[in-house]
Amino acid sequence: MKNIDWANLTFGYVPTDYNVRCYYRNGKWGEVEVCSTDQISMSIAATCLHYGQEAFEGLKAYRCPDGKIRVFRMDENAARLQSTSRGIMMPEVSTALFEEMVAKVVRLNQEYVPTYESGATLYIRPLLLGVSAQVGVHPSRDYVFLIFVTPVGPYFKGGFSSNPYVIIRDYDRAAPLGTGIYKVGGNYAASLKANHIAHEKGYASEFYLDSKEKKYMDECGAANFFGIKNNTYVTPKSSSILPSITNKSLMQLAEDLGMTVERRQIPEEELATFEEAGACGTAAVISPISYIDDLDNGKRYNYGEKPGPWSKKLYDTLTGIQYGLIEDKHGWTTVVVE
Ligand SMILES: Cc1ncc(COP(=O)(O)O)c(C=O)c1O
């Protein structure tokens, strides 16, 4: 194990020893290469730099109490990257190649997987870039798919806790028929200003409404939203949100725990009826919401300062599976280091 103060890491970037890369040239993927530099070299005319022809993914490896290192649902991240690739005209990375590269990069950097006790994890960042030199707006011919890893700190330093969110109407993250459902950098560039405003006003994150009617709940920052009432888990159905793998898993667990699951449009007024609400994603699993402010209408939707019982149960169940503490009935985890 590396000598790192695991418990005090942030969600930053710590260089590790290796990354893995694979090049797409002449219409096919080549051999997987192991690199020990974190620099890449490409033409100043590469399509990823000018036209945003790039995509990424985010998942984690967990050092478990049984000594094994597990990765969570990497086949789902592979499938989402394939969907993104189809969306912005890039070649697909097969699930087999994606999984082989994830396992390899984690094994190579296993000394950087934080201790279980620290609550920190190893963040895995796959990245697909169009690298052909051209100035016309059309898809690249050549690509590089690479994966790097970096240890990241525990999301909840003081324990699982709730945070306030704010509805922002002046900015959209994605259009109804745009790229919101894909994990491309442009969506995140579009969110920087609204996120900055939310932070300046003291909120954990911004909340987007649907960009067409400004009527329905969409996403909260870089996370999906869910509300809970009457033993029902409700989450938005929208053509502009990223299909979160955490949300998909929570929907399954909610059903397993005997809840009803509804995926449908959520009008803003319905926020007043939820008993619990949360943001979900790989970073925090669940980030419970204490309240959501709608400053334009002077409204506050309150869910309490402490995480509710369902949120806690869902969080404990999902993290229990990720750390190999609860039976993985759905086969979601892969042991990459025994
Ligand atoms: C915009 C956005 N929505 C939702 C999520 C949550 O997705 P996942 O649960 O797959 O991490 C993410 C990223 O992690 C995201 O960037």
The ligand as an SDF file (V2000), in Angstrom:
LIG
                    3D

 16 16  0  0  0  0  0  0  0  0999 V2000
  -24.9910   14.2100  -15.1060 C   0  0  0  0  0  0  0  0  0  0  0  0
  -24.9060   12.9900  -14.2640 C   0  0  0  0  0  0  0  0  0  0  0  0
  -26.0290   12.4110  -13.8130 N   0  0  0  0  0  0  0  0  0  0  0  0
  -26.0090   11.3080  -13.0480 C   0  0  0  0  0  0  0  0  0  0  0  0
  -24.8150   10.7130  -12.6840 C   0  0  0  0  0  0  0  0  0  0  0  0
  -24.8380    9.4900  -11.8490 C   0  0  0  0  0  0  0  0  0  0  0  0
  -24.5410    8.3650  -12.6250 O   0  0  0  0  0  0  0  0  0  0  0  0
  -23.8810    7.0710  -11.9790 P   0  0  0  0  0  0  0  0  0  0  0  0
  -24.8200    6.5910  -10.9420 O   0  0  0  0  0  0  0  0  0  0  0  0
  -23.7710    6.1120  -13.1170 O   0  0  0  0  0  0  0  0  0  0  0  0
  -22.5890    7.4980  -11.4200 O   0  0  0  0  0  0  0  0  0  0  0  0
  -23.6170   11.2690  -13.1480 C   0  0  0  0  0  0  0  0  0  0  0  0
  -22.3070   10.7180  -12.8600 C   0  0  0  0  0  0  0  0  0  0  0  0
  -21.8340   10.0430  -12.1890 O   0  0  0  0  0  0  0  0  0  0  0  0
  -23.6490   12.4290  -13.9400 C   0  0  0  0  0  0  0  0  0  0  0  0
  -22.5240   12.9890  -14.3720 O   0  0  0  0  0  0  0  0  0  0  0  0
  1  2  1  0
  2  3  1  0
  2 15  2  0
  3  4  2  0
  4  5  1  0
  5  6  1  0
  5 12  2  0
  6  7  1  0
  7  8  1  0
  8  9  2  0
  8 10  1  0
  8 11  1  0
 12 13  1  0
 12 15  1  0
 13 14  2  0
 15 16  1  0
M  END
$$$$
